[in-house]
Amino acid sequence: MASKQTEKEPVNAVHQNSILCETIAKENRCQKIYTNYGINPFRKIHVIAGKPNSQHDTAEGEEDVHFQDIIRRAHQEPVKKYPFPQTESQEYGWISHPLIEHDRTDRRLNFYRHNSSITKYMDKAWSLMDKKEPTPKT
């Protein structure tokens, strides 16, 4: 009985081939071929200057407007890039402009410093006391 349990069945080549065909069919069904390549705007690009005596390197080339737009957009602030915050940390300070207009003439919200005759007198006295302080002589 022990000899029957240790014996393995021979590998069936037909079954192995059908398993391989099924695996390849699943991979092809779910696979997308990506052919639209572009640059990573978040990676620094090191441009090497051409040789000074070379004719094709010194000629003025066309500027790629799409490339410049990608680089310009990558260097913008997140508020200008996205319509709403992308992370929880960006929510703080996302709306930086005041929600209501600030009116300086409205006395309900602005409490300016008012000087009476006593406070004017003491301001002058304190400024004179600062000037009269003697310098230490050694």
N, CA, C and O atoms as a DFTB+ gen file, in Angstrom:
552 C
 N C O
     1  1       0.787      -1.177       0.000
     2  2       0.000       0.000       0.000
     3  2       0.845       1.263       0.000
     4  3       0.494       2.262      -0.627
     5  1       1.946       1.206       0.701
     6  2       2.830       2.354       0.762
     7  2       3.444       2.636      -0.594
     8  3       3.732       3.788      -0.920
     9  1       3.641       1.626      -1.365
    10  2       4.249       1.834      -2.675
    11  2       3.306       2.541      -3.629
    12  3       3.762       3.254      -4.523
    13  1       1.990       2.361      -3.462
    14  2       1.027       3.030      -4.341
    15  2       0.947       4.528      -4.037
    16  3       0.715       5.326      -4.946
    17  1       1.135       4.924      -2.766
    18  2       1.050       6.342      -2.405
    19  2       2.277       7.109      -2.884
    20  3       2.159       8.283      -3.237
    21  1       3.420       6.497      -2.906
    22  2       4.639       7.198      -3.303
    23  2       4.787       7.285      -4.813
    24  3       5.561       8.111      -5.296
    25  1       4.095       6.488      -5.554
    26  2       4.195       6.551      -7.001
    27  2       3.479       7.792      -7.522
    28  3       2.376       8.118      -7.084
    29  1       4.124       8.479      -8.462
    30  2       3.511       9.652      -9.100
    31  2       3.031       9.272     -10.480
    32  3       3.596       8.418     -11.163
    33  1       1.953       9.953     -10.860
    34  2       1.454       9.706     -12.206
    35  2       2.364      10.422     -13.195
    36  3       2.896      11.487     -12.880
    37  1       2.548       9.871     -14.354
    38  2       3.402      10.531     -15.350
    39  2       2.752      11.837     -15.826
    40  3       1.528      11.961     -15.863
    41  1       3.596      12.798     -16.186
    42  2       3.123      14.100     -16.640
    43  2       2.445      13.938     -17.988
    44  3       3.007      13.365     -18.921
    45  1       1.247      14.446     -18.071
    46  2       0.491      14.362     -19.307
    47  2       0.789      15.624     -20.125
    48  3       0.438      16.722     -19.693
    49  1       1.403      15.500     -21.248
    50  2       1.819      16.633     -22.073
    51  2       0.622      17.370     -22.638
    52  3       0.690      18.584     -22.834
    53  1      -0.459      16.682     -22.903
    54  2      -1.659      17.327     -23.456
    55  2      -2.281      18.254     -22.413
    56  3      -2.680      19.375     -22.729
    57  1      -2.360      17.777     -21.163
    58  2      -2.910      18.615     -20.096
    59  2      -2.028      19.831     -19.832
    60  3      -2.532      20.938     -19.641
    61  1      -0.717      19.626     -19.820
    62  2       0.212      20.741     -19.602
    63  2       0.086      21.779     -20.710
    64  3       0.148      22.980     -20.446
    65  1      -0.091      21.326     -21.942
    66  2      -0.232      22.247     -23.065
    67  2      -1.553      23.010     -22.974
    68  3      -1.590      24.201     -23.284
    69  1      -2.636      22.356     -22.557
    70  2      -3.919      23.059     -22.428
    71  2      -3.874      24.087     -21.297
    72  3      -4.473      25.157     -21.411
    73  1      -3.169      23.774     -20.208
    74  2      -3.010      24.748     -19.110
    75  2      -2.216      25.954     -19.600
    76  3      -2.568      27.090     -19.285
    77  1      -1.170      25.728     -20.350
    78  2      -0.364      26.819     -20.893
    79  2      -1.175      27.684     -21.860
    80  3      -1.076      28.910     -21.823
    81  1      -1.967      27.060     -22.716
    82  2      -2.796      27.823     -23.661
    83  2      -3.838      28.655     -22.930
    84  3      -4.101      29.792     -23.322
    85  1      -4.435      28.110     -21.873
    86  2      -5.427      28.851     -21.098
    87  2      -4.789      30.047     -20.377
    88  3      -5.380      31.126     -20.316
    89  1      -3.605      29.853     -19.844
    90  2      -2.894      30.944     -19.169
    91  2      -2.563      32.069     -20.147
    92  3      -2.739      33.243     -19.821
    93  1      -2.097      31.728     -21.318
    94  2      -1.749      32.736     -22.320
    95  2      -3.001      33.479     -22.783
    96  3      -2.954      34.690     -22.999
    97  1      -4.118      32.769     -22.938
    98  2      -5.363      33.413     -23.358
    99  2      -5.844      34.405     -22.303
   100  3      -6.320      35.487     -22.647
   101  1      -5.727      34.051     -21.018
   102  2      -6.115      34.971     -19.940
   103  2      -5.220      36.207     -19.929
   104  3      -5.704      37.326     -19.758
   105  1      -3.922      36.005     -20.112
   106  2      -2.998      37.140     -20.120
   107  2      -3.288      38.074     -21.286
   108  3      -3.278      39.292     -21.113
   109  1      -3.543      37.536     -22.452
   110  2      -3.837      38.366     -23.629
   111  2      -5.159      39.109     -23.488
   112  3      -5.299      40.228     -23.981
   113  1      -6.139      38.487     -22.812
   114  2      -7.432      39.120     -22.625
   115  2      -7.331      40.332     -21.692
   116  3      -8.030      41.324     -21.899
   117  1      -6.491      40.268     -20.695
   118  2      -6.374      41.343     -19.703
   119  2      -5.253      42.324     -20.011
   120  3      -5.146      43.352     -19.341
   121  1      -4.440      42.049     -20.974
   122  2      -3.273      42.878     -21.233
   123  2      -3.617      44.016     -22.185
   124  3      -4.331      43.829     -23.170
   125  1      -3.086      45.215     -21.865
   126  2      -3.236      46.362     -22.764
   127  2      -1.853      46.762     -23.245
   128  3      -0.909      46.819     -22.456
   129  1      -1.735      47.029     -24.493
   130  2      -0.465      47.484     -25.034
   131  2      -0.458      49.000     -24.978
   132  3      -1.331      49.654     -25.548
   133  1       0.518      49.551     -24.297
   134  2       0.627      50.997     -24.102
   135  2       1.608      51.552     -25.117
   136  3       2.795      51.224     -25.084
   137  1       1.119      52.390     -26.019
   138  2       1.990      52.948     -27.054
   139  2       2.114      54.457     -26.961
   140  3       2.858      55.055     -27.739
   141  1       1.402      55.098     -26.027
   142  2       1.479      56.541     -25.890
   143  2       2.551      56.866     -24.850
   144  3       2.278      56.850     -23.650
   145  1       3.751      57.156     -25.302
   146  2       4.865      57.412     -24.394
   147  2       5.037      58.911     -24.188
   148  3       4.722      59.712     -25.067
   149  1       5.531      59.268     -23.037
   150  2       5.792      60.670     -22.730
   151  2       6.907      60.778     -21.705
   152  3       7.471      59.774     -21.270
   153  1       7.211      61.986     -21.332
   154  2       8.283      62.202     -20.365
   155  2       7.692      62.300     -18.970
   156  3       6.505      62.586     -18.818
   157  1       8.486      62.071     -17.979
   158  2       8.084      62.239     -16.592
   159  2       8.404      63.676     -16.207
   160  3       9.580      64.032     -16.126
   161  1       7.390      64.524     -15.964
   162  2       7.678      65.931     -15.674
   163  2       8.246      66.151     -14.283
   164  3       8.710      67.250     -13.979
   165  1       8.221      65.139     -13.436
   166  2       8.705      65.299     -12.065
   167  2      10.161      64.867     -11.925
   168  3      10.712      64.909     -10.825
   169  1      10.777      64.462     -12.997
   170  2      12.171      64.048     -12.960
   171  2      13.030      65.136     -13.583
   172  3      12.659      65.723     -14.599
   173  1      14.156      65.398     -12.985
   174  2      15.035      66.433     -13.514
   175  2      15.680      65.949     -14.810
   176  3      16.101      64.798     -14.925
   177  1      15.746      66.848     -15.767
   178  2      16.320      66.505     -17.066
   179  2      17.660      67.222     -17.198
   180  3      17.757      68.438     -17.032
   181  1      18.674      66.444     -17.496
   182  2      19.994      67.025     -17.679
   183  2      20.252      67.112     -19.182
   184  3      20.435      66.098     -19.856
   185  1      20.261      68.314     -19.679
   186  2      20.462      68.520     -21.104
   187  2      21.950      68.714     -21.341
   188  3      22.597      69.529     -20.684
   189  1      22.471      67.970     -22.272
   190  2      23.887      68.083     -22.614
   191  2      23.986      68.961     -23.852
   192  3      23.309      68.731     -24.854
   193  1      24.834      69.956     -23.763
   194  2      25.002      70.877     -24.885
   195  2      25.703      70.164     -26.037
   196  3      26.510      69.257     -25.830
   197  1      25.380      70.592     -27.242
   198  2      25.996      70.008     -28.428
   199  2      27.419      70.500     -28.626
   200  3      27.889      71.399     -27.929
   201  1      28.079      69.900     -29.574
   202  2      29.457      70.285     -29.882
   203  2      29.451      71.631     -30.600
   204  3      28.606      71.856     -31.467
   205  1      30.369      72.525     -30.262
   206  2      30.328      73.862     -30.859
   207  2      30.628      73.885     -32.358
   208  3      30.156      74.782     -33.056
   209  1      31.398      72.922     -32.871
   210  2      31.753      72.939     -34.287
   211  2      30.812      72.100     -35.147
   212  3      30.991      72.030     -36.363
   213  1      29.820      71.467     -34.541
   214  2      28.911      70.621     -35.282
   215  2      27.787      71.467     -35.879
   216  3      27.207      72.307     -35.191
   217  1      27.480      71.248     -37.157
   218  2      26.457      72.030     -37.831
   219  2      25.049      71.682     -37.352
   220  3      24.221      72.578     -37.188
   221  1      24.763      70.415     -37.127
   222  2      23.409      70.041     -36.755
   223  2      23.102      70.369     -35.296
   224  3      21.930      70.498     -34.941
   225  1      24.107      70.506     -34.444
   226  2      23.862      70.853     -33.046
   227  2      23.670      72.354     -32.842
   228  3      22.958      72.772     -31.928
   229  1      24.301      73.163     -33.688
   230  2      24.209      74.608     -33.509
   231  2      22.984      75.194     -34.180
   232  3      22.600      76.321     -33.868
   233  1      22.356      74.462     -35.097
   234  2      21.174      74.999     -35.787
   235  2      20.023      75.121     -34.793
   236  3      19.866      74.303     -33.886
   237  1      19.241      76.146     -34.989
   238  2      18.097      76.358     -34.108
   239  2      17.047      75.285     -34.364
   240  3      16.608      75.096     -35.499
   241  1      16.651      74.594     -33.322
   242  2      15.633      73.559     -33.458
   243  2      14.269      74.099     -33.093
   244  3      14.141      75.204     -32.566
   245  1      13.262      73.315     -33.377
   246  2      11.909      73.709     -33.029
   247  2      11.675      73.432     -31.543
   248  3      12.150      72.435     -31.000
   249  1      10.949      74.317     -30.913
   250  2      10.621      74.111     -29.513
   251  2       9.346      73.292     -29.423
   252  3       8.376      73.542     -30.139
   253  1       9.363      72.326     -28.545
   254  2       8.190      71.487     -28.347
   255  2       7.269      72.185     -27.348
   256  3       7.574      72.250     -26.157
   257  1       6.164      72.697     -27.826
   258  2       5.237      73.456     -26.997
   259  2       4.577      72.544     -25.959
   260  3       4.380      72.947     -24.813
   261  1       4.244      71.334     -26.354
   262  2       3.611      70.386     -25.430
   263  2       4.549      70.068     -24.261
   264  3       4.121      70.010     -23.108
   265  1       5.829      69.864     -24.573
   266  2       6.825      69.585     -23.537
   267  2       6.948      70.771     -22.579
   268  3       7.016      70.577     -21.365
   269  1       6.977      71.978     -23.101
   270  2       7.076      73.158     -22.249
   271  2       5.849      73.317     -21.367
   272  3       5.971      73.732     -20.215
   273  1       4.665      72.995     -21.885
   274  2       3.446      73.059     -21.077
   275  2       3.482      72.045     -19.940
   276  3       3.060      72.354     -18.826
   277  1       3.977      70.852     -20.203
   278  2       4.073      69.823     -19.165
   279  2       5.022      70.274     -18.065
   280  3       4.705      70.133     -16.884
   281  1       6.171      70.810     -18.426
   282  2       7.148      71.262     -17.437
   283  2       6.591      72.447     -16.653
   284  3       6.748      72.504     -15.434
   285  1       5.949      73.382     -17.326
   286  2       5.371      74.546     -16.655
   287  2       4.283      74.113     -15.672
   288  3       4.200      74.646     -14.565
   289  1       3.460      73.162     -16.066
   290  2       2.396      72.676     -15.179
   291  2       2.970      71.917     -13.981
   292  3       2.430      72.004     -12.878
   293  1       4.040      71.188     -14.188
   294  2       4.646      70.428     -13.086
   295  2       5.223      71.351     -12.024
   296  3       5.280      70.978     -10.853
   297  1       5.647      72.539     -12.407
   298  2       6.254      73.465     -11.458
   299  2       5.254      74.433     -10.836
   300  3       5.653      75.312     -10.073
   301  1       3.978      74.296     -11.139
   302  2       2.973      75.177     -10.545
   303  2       2.595      74.716      -9.144
   304  3       2.880      73.588      -8.742
   305  1       1.942      75.621      -8.409
   306  2       1.447      75.273      -7.084
   307  2       0.260      74.330      -7.238
   308  3      -0.410      74.346      -8.271
   309  1      -0.011      73.505      -6.221
   310  2      -1.140      72.577      -6.318
   311  2      -2.485      73.282      -6.497
   312  3      -3.390      72.717      -7.111
   313  1      -2.638      74.495      -5.979
   314  2      -3.910      75.207      -6.108
   315  2      -4.191      75.532      -7.575
   316  3      -5.346      75.537      -8.000
   317  1      -3.145      75.802      -8.343
   318  2      -3.315      76.126      -9.762
   319  2      -3.431      74.867     -10.628
   320  3      -4.000      74.921     -11.718
   321  1      -2.896      73.734     -10.153
   322  2      -2.947      72.506     -10.933
   323  2      -4.280      71.782     -10.811
   324  3      -4.820      71.287     -11.801
   325  1      -4.806      71.723      -9.590
   326  2      -5.980      70.891      -9.333
   327  2      -7.159      71.746      -8.881
   328  3      -6.954      72.780      -8.246
   329  1      -8.392      71.337      -9.193
   330  2      -9.556      72.120      -8.760
   331  2      -9.888      71.932      -7.279
   332  3     -10.553      72.786      -6.691
   333  1      -9.438      70.825      -6.657
   334  2      -9.702      70.579      -5.242
   335  2      -8.482      69.875      -4.652
   336  3      -7.674      69.328      -5.402
   337  1      -8.326      69.874      -3.315
   338  2      -7.138      69.269      -2.692
   339  2      -7.044      67.768      -2.969
   340  3      -8.054      67.065      -2.985
   341  1      -5.832      67.294      -3.184
   342  2      -5.610      65.890      -3.478
   343  2      -5.359      65.070      -2.210
   344  3      -5.589      63.861      -2.205
   345  1      -4.890      65.711      -1.140
   346  2      -4.615      65.019       0.120
   347  2      -5.269      65.770       1.269
   348  3      -5.746      66.893       1.104
   349  1      -5.285      65.132       2.436
   350  2      -5.854      65.767       3.624
   351  2      -5.008      66.966       4.043
   352  3      -5.546      67.965       4.521
   353  1      -3.702      66.878       3.871
   354  2      -2.823      67.978       4.277
   355  2      -3.020      69.208       3.408
   356  3      -2.807      70.329       3.870
   357  1      -3.418      69.021       2.173
   358  2      -3.618      70.165       1.284
   359  2      -4.905      70.922       1.606
   360  3      -5.086      72.046       1.139
   361  1      -5.790      70.334       2.384
   362  2      -7.042      71.018       2.702
   363  2      -6.799      72.260       3.552
   364  3      -7.546      73.233       3.451
   365  1      -5.768      72.238       4.385
   366  2      -5.446      73.397       5.206
   367  2      -4.802      74.460       4.321
   368  3      -3.737      74.233       3.746
   369  1      -5.432      75.591       4.215
   370  2      -4.896      76.686       3.421
   371  2      -5.212      76.592       1.950
   372  3      -4.675      77.377       1.168
   373  1      -6.060      75.668       1.533
   374  2      -6.387      75.549       0.109
   375  2      -7.100      76.800      -0.382
   376  3      -6.781      77.309      -1.457
   377  1      -8.066      77.307       0.394
   378  2      -8.751      78.548       0.034
   379  2      -8.045      79.662       0.785
   380  3      -8.268      79.851       1.981
   381  1      -7.204      80.390       0.094
   382  2      -6.381      81.398       0.764
   383  2      -6.977      82.799       0.686
   384  3      -6.526      83.690       1.405
   385  1      -7.969      83.016      -0.159
   386  2      -8.565      84.346      -0.239
   387  2      -9.687      84.442       0.808
   388  3     -10.323      83.436       1.123
   389  1      -9.930      85.630       1.340
   390  2     -10.954      85.765       2.384
   391  2     -12.351      85.469       1.838
   392  3     -12.661      85.735       0.676
   393  1     -13.176      84.911       2.714
   394  2     -14.529      84.551       2.292
   395  2     -15.436      85.770       2.164
   396  3     -16.363      85.776       1.354
   397  1     -15.169      86.806       2.965
   398  2     -15.932      88.051       2.856
   399  2     -14.948      89.184       2.643
   400  3     -13.788      89.095       3.047
   401  1     -15.407      90.236       2.015
   402  2     -14.547      91.397       1.785
   403  2     -14.290      92.101       3.112
   404  3     -15.185      92.230       3.947
   405  1     -13.061      92.551       3.289
   406  2     -12.674      93.214       4.535
   407  2     -12.883      94.728       4.372
   408  3     -12.269      95.366       3.516
   409  1     -13.746      95.271       5.197
   410  2     -14.052      96.700       5.146
   411  2     -13.427      97.371       6.365
   412  3     -13.848      97.116       7.493
   413  1     -12.440      98.216       6.154
   414  2     -11.740      98.866       7.267
   415  2     -12.592      99.936       7.942
   416  3     -12.311     100.313       9.080
   417  1     -13.606     100.421       7.278
   418  2     -14.429     101.474       7.876
   419  2     -15.512     100.920       8.792
   420  3     -16.153     101.685       9.512
   421  1     -15.730      99.618       8.783
   422  2     -16.740      99.002       9.629
   423  2     -16.220      98.937      11.061
   424  3     -15.278      98.194      11.340
   425  1     -16.813      99.696      11.962
   426  2     -16.325      99.783      13.338
   427  2     -16.728      98.570      14.170
   428  3     -16.261      98.423      15.299
   429  1     -17.582      97.702      13.640
   430  2     -17.962      96.500      14.367
   431  2     -16.824      95.480      14.389
   432  3     -16.704      94.706      15.338
   433  1     -16.001      95.475      13.364
   434  2     -14.945      94.471      13.258
   435  2     -13.553      95.037      13.477
   436  3     -12.618      94.269      13.704
   437  1     -13.383      96.345      13.418
   438  2     -12.066      96.958      13.546
   439  2     -12.013      97.797      14.814
   440  3     -12.767      98.757      14.971
   441  1     -11.128      97.430      15.699
   442  2     -10.950      98.151      16.955
   443  2      -9.550      98.759      16.936
   444  3      -8.568      98.113      17.302
   445  1      -9.487      99.985      16.512
   446  2      -8.199     100.645      16.416
   447  2      -7.796     101.218      17.761
   448  3      -8.628     101.400      18.650
   449  1      -6.535     101.493      17.895
   450  2      -6.000     102.024      19.126
   451  2      -6.339     103.508      19.230
   452  3      -6.047     104.284      18.320
   453  1      -6.961     103.898      20.353
   454  2      -7.335     105.284      20.581
   455  2      -6.454     105.844      21.693
   456  3      -6.282     105.211      22.734
   457  1      -5.902     107.020      21.472
   458  2      -5.046     107.661      22.465
   459  2      -5.798     108.795      23.144
   460  3      -6.374     109.671      22.498
   461  1      -5.772     108.747      24.452
   462  2      -6.338     109.865      25.216
   463  2      -5.184     110.777      25.623
   464  3      -4.033     110.524      25.266
   465  1      -5.490     111.826      26.362
   466  2      -4.432     112.747      26.777
   467  2      -3.457     112.060      27.734
   468  3      -2.262     112.355      27.708
   469  1      -3.941     111.164      28.563
   470  2      -3.060     110.466      29.518
   471  2      -2.130     109.503      28.778
   472  3      -0.938     109.443      29.081
   473  1      -2.658     108.758      27.819
   474  2      -1.797     107.818      27.100
   475  2      -0.780     108.554      26.232
   476  3       0.345     108.078      26.078
   477  1      -1.143     109.693      25.664
   478  2      -0.178     110.477      24.896
   479  2       0.936     110.979      25.800
   480  3       2.104     110.976      25.411
   481  1       0.577     111.412      27.010
   482  2       1.566     111.913      27.966
   483  2       2.535     110.791      28.359
   484  3       3.748     110.997      28.396
   485  1       1.993     109.613      28.650
   486  2       2.859     108.513      29.083
   487  2       3.730     107.993      27.930
   488  3       4.870     107.592      28.162
   489  1       3.222     107.994      26.713
   490  2       4.049     107.607      25.571
   491  2       5.253     108.527      25.445
   492  3       6.372     108.069      25.217
   493  1       5.021     109.810      25.593
   494  2       6.114     110.778      25.509
   495  2       7.082     110.595      26.672
   496  3       8.296     110.674      26.484
   497  1       6.550     110.348      27.888
   498  2       7.407     110.166      29.064
   499  2       8.290     108.928      28.895
   500  3       9.478     108.967      29.215
   501  1       7.723     107.844      28.400
   502  2       8.511     106.623      28.208
   503  2       9.582     106.823      27.139
   504  3      10.697     106.321      27.285
   505  1       9.267     107.536      26.085
   506  2      10.281     107.755      25.051
   507  2      11.409     108.641      25.574
   508  3      12.564     108.438      25.199
   509  1      11.100     109.631      26.442
   510  2      12.148     110.472      27.016
   511  2      12.994     109.697      28.015
   512  3      14.199     109.925      28.117
   513  1      12.368     108.778      28.758
   514  2      13.118     107.984      29.728
   515  2      14.103     107.062      29.030
   516  3      15.191     106.815      29.551
   517  1      13.739     106.548      27.859
   518  2      14.649     105.685      27.117
   519  2      15.870     106.462      26.644
   520  3      16.974     105.918      26.601
   521  1      15.678     107.735      26.288
   522  2      16.790     108.541      25.798
   523  2      17.701     108.974      26.946
   524  3      18.897     109.166      26.727
   525  1      17.172     109.135      28.168
   526  2      17.950     109.643      29.305
   527  2      18.751     108.557      29.998
   528  3      19.554     108.880      30.873
   529  1      18.580     107.307      29.661
   530  2      19.314     106.272      30.360
   531  2      20.810     106.477      30.132
   532  3      21.275     106.553      28.995
   533  1      21.549     106.564      31.230
   534  2      22.988     106.794      31.103
   535  2      23.698     105.519      30.663
   536  3      23.289     104.401      30.979
   537  1      24.768     105.735      29.928
   538  2      25.583     104.616      29.509
   539  2      26.545     104.285      30.636
   540  3      27.094     105.204      31.244
   541  1      26.768     103.054      30.934
   542  2      27.669     102.691      32.020
   543  2      29.098     103.096      31.701
   544  3      29.600     102.866      30.601
   545  1      29.750     103.714      32.708
   546  2      31.146     104.149      32.527
   547  2      32.048     103.131      33.189
   548  3      31.795     102.676      34.305
   549  1      33.079     102.795      32.496
   550  2      34.026     101.823      33.063
   551  2      35.383     102.422      33.225
   552  3      36.304     101.749      33.687
